């Protein structure tokens, strides 16, 4: 059964049960702040979720996402099982606030109530001088293109992106071959893949050789956990490199990991030779303060290939 059909059946059954109850036994309508909606997992299971009190908008990105100003999570949860995952650390914290926002932890869940966020969120007034303000990291708490994700979820997210080209949407996955299976990619999307270990290099290169006609193709080497050996970087426009921050996972603490300087320097040199723009995350510098200012890191962005409204609005930074 498809996810959409399962959702319709759950709603139909609930409405039928409500109608069949005697008038005296019907529940008193709750206030909007107490009502819930039924969301659906990747397996089609219904999950009760608090109905938002206001229209959905983007969330401000934290300091760890230095290349985008906003996050948008129409899907949450992931099954990759990466031991260092910051998103799983957040979703599985054992407190009341987290349990309300992530009622089933890190199990994949489709938030259909968040699909209107791009049209509801106003374009910032300083976008002409701050292009980062127009960039949105899509599914910072999920992998939208994981093998377990239903096609209908991806299609609905893509449709919303296409209808709202005023934003730059940064997509990222550890399963990049899925990009080549979808019906179409949003015209203003920066299409990316995450590579942390050498075993993912071949997967990334093979998938991105097939990807064409997108605004930007990018590579996230965060966290950089291996001395990565790429045969070719010319298929990418942009490369982001970062360290592994420490996290508290359900089974214990996972320590931070700082990649050796040589690993980073070699990748930057190869990227320069291939014509890629480079963005080094601030977490590569370690302890920075007034008496230890570190160094000026390259934080470049690529030129886009599409003549979209977004490209006309945003000068390069």
N, C-alpha and C positions, 0 to 999 in steps of 0.2 A: 504494500500500500504506500502511495506517495505521502510525503510529509503534509502537503496541502490538503489532501483528502482526509488524512487522519485528523487534522485540525478541524476541518468542517464537520466531521462526524462527532467529535467531542462537543463542539458548540451546539449542534443539532440535538444531541442527547440531553444536554443540560437544559436547553430551552423547553424540550418536551416534558421533562420531569417537573419543571417549574409550572407549566400550564396545567398539568394533571393534579396538582395539589389543591385541596380545598382552600378557599379564600382565607380561612382563619389560620391555616397552617403555613401560608406563604411567608417567607422571611420579610422583615421590614427592610426596605432598601437602605444600604449603608451609605455613608457620606463618601464623596469621591476619594478622599484620602485613605479610605479603608477598603475600597474595592480592589479586585484583582482581575488580571487577564490570564488566559491560558496560552503559554508559549509551548513550543515543540522542540524536543531534542533531535539529534541526528538519527535516532532510531524511531522517531515518531511518538515518543512518550510525551504526554501532556504535563506541564509544570505550571503551577500557580505562581503568578508574579505580581507584585504591587503595581497598580495602575499609576502611571506618572501623574503628578499634580499639575504639570505644565507641558507645553509643547516641547518636543525633543530638540536639542541643539548639540553642538560639539562640546567636548570637554577640553579645557586647556591642557596642553602637553606639559609634562614635568621637565626638569632640567636634564634628564637622561635622553630625551628626544630633542636634540639640539637643532635638528634640521626641519622641524615642522612645529607649527604653533598649536595645532589642534589634534585631538584623537576622536575617532568615531567608531563605535563598536556595535554594528547591527548583528554581529555574531560574536559570541564569547566561547572560550573553551578550546582545548586542543588535545590531540592524542599522540603527539610525537614523543612525549616523555623525556624531553631534554633535561638533564639533571640540574642545570643552573637556571631554569626558567623563572624570570621575574614575574611573569603573568600568573603562573601557578602559585607562586608565593603569595601574591595579592589575593587571588580568588579563594584560597583555602585557609586563610587566616581564621582562627577560631574566636570570632567575636560577633556580636549581634548585628552590627552594621554590615559586615561582610556577608553574613548569612542572608540578609535581606537582599543585597545586590546580586549575590551569587548563590541562589538557593540550592543548587546542585553542584557547587564547587566548580571544578574545571571541566565538567562534562559539556560538550558542545551544545549550544543553545541558540536558537534564532530569535532575535529581538525585532519582530516586525514593527513594534511600536516606535522604533528609532529610525525608521526609514525616511522620515520626513525631515530629519535634522539638516541636511544641506540646504533645503529651501527655506527653513526657518531661521537659520543662522545668518546674521547680516555680515556682509563683507566689511572687514575693518577699514576705518577711514585712513589709516596710515599705510595702506597696502602699496602705494606707489614708492615709498621709501623703505618699506620693510616687506620684501617678497615672502619671507617666512610666514607672515600673517595669513597668506593665502594657501598654505600647504596643510593638508589633512592626512594624518597617518590612519589608514583604514584598517580596522581590526587589530589594534595594538594588543588586545587581550585574546587573540585567536590566530589560527591560520585559516584564512578564508578559502584556500585552495587545497586543503588537506584531502586525502583520498576519501575520507568519511563524510565530507560535506556534500549535501544534496545539490544537484544542478540548479534547482529552483531557488535556493538561497543565493547562489552566486549571480544568477540572472537578475533577481530583484535588486541586488546591490548595484550591479552594473547599470541597470536601467535608471536608477536614481542618479548615479554619477553622470550618465549621459544627458539627463534632463537638467542638470545643474553644473554646466561647464565653467561657472565662475570660480570654481575651486580647483586646485591641483590635488589629485588623490594619489598618495603614495601607497602602493600595494607591495606586499612582501610575503614570501612563502618559502618553505623548505621542499615544496613539491612543484617545481617550476614547469614540469611537463603539462600540468593542468592548464596553463595559459594557452597551450596549443590545442586544447580540446573544447574550450568555451566558444560560444557563438560569436562574440565580439568583445573587445576590450574598450573601456571608456576612452574617449579621444584625448582627455587631459590627464590620463593616468601616467604616473611614473612606475613602470613595471619592474619589480625587483625580486631577487632571490637571496636567501640567507645561507652563507657557507661558513661553518665553524671548524669543520674537520676536512682532511684531505679526501675522504670518501665522497664528499658532496661536490667536489670540483668537477668531475666528469659529468655528473647529472646536470649541473648548472650550465656548463659549456654546450652540451648537446641540446638542451632545451632552448637556450638563447640564440643559437645559430638559426633556429626556425622562426623566431619572433621578429615580425616586421611591422611597419606602419603604426608605431606607438610613439608617444611624445618623448619618453626617456626610458632607457634600459639601464638598470642599476644593480649594484652588487653590494650587499651588506656583509662585511667580514667582522661581525660582532656577535658574540665574543670571538676573537681570534685565538683559537686553541691549538693550532698546528702551524708548522712552517709550510704554508701552502705553496704548492707548485702548480701554476696555471700554464697551459700551453699557449693561450692567447687571451688577451683582455680587450682586443679591439671590438668585440661584439657588445661591449658595455660603454655607456656614456659617463657613468659616475660610479665611484667606489667609496664606500664608507667603511672606516676601520675603527674598532673600539676594543676595550678590555672587557674582561668578565668581572662583574661586580659580585660581591658576596650576597648570598640569599639564604633565607631560612625556609627550607623545604619541609614537607610533612614528615619526612624520615630523617631530618636533621639539618645541620648547617652545611652549606656548600661554600667553601672559601673563595675569595676573589683570586683572579689569575691575571697577571700582567704579562703580555707577550714580550719576548726579547726585542730590543731595538732593531736588530738585524732583520727580523721577520717583517717588521713594519717598513723599514727603509727599502728593502728589496721590492716589496709590493708597490710602494709609492714610485720607485724608479720604473718598474714595469708598466704601471699605469700611465706615467708621463710619456713613455715611449709609444704607448698605444693610443695616445690622445685623449685619455680619460681625465675628467675632473676628479679631484680628490677631496674628501672631507674626513679629517681626523677628529675623533670624538675627544672632548676634554678629559675623559677618564683615562686617557693614555698618559697624562702628565704626572699622575700621582699627587703627592702632597704639595699644593701650590698656595703660597701666602706671600706677604709683602717682602720677606727676605728670601723667598724662593719662587720667583715669578715664572719659572718654566720657560717656554718658548712660544713663539707665535705659530700656531698650527694652521696649515692650509685648510680652509673651509670654503670650497668652491662649489658652485652648482653648474650643471650643464645647460647648454642651449637646447630648447625644445624643437622638435621637428614639425609639430603641427601648428598651423596658423589659426589657433583657437582664440576665443575671446580672452581666455586666461593669459595667453602669451602676449596679447596686446596690452593687457592691464599690468602685467608684472615685468618690470625690467630685471635683468639679472643682477644678483648680488654677489 
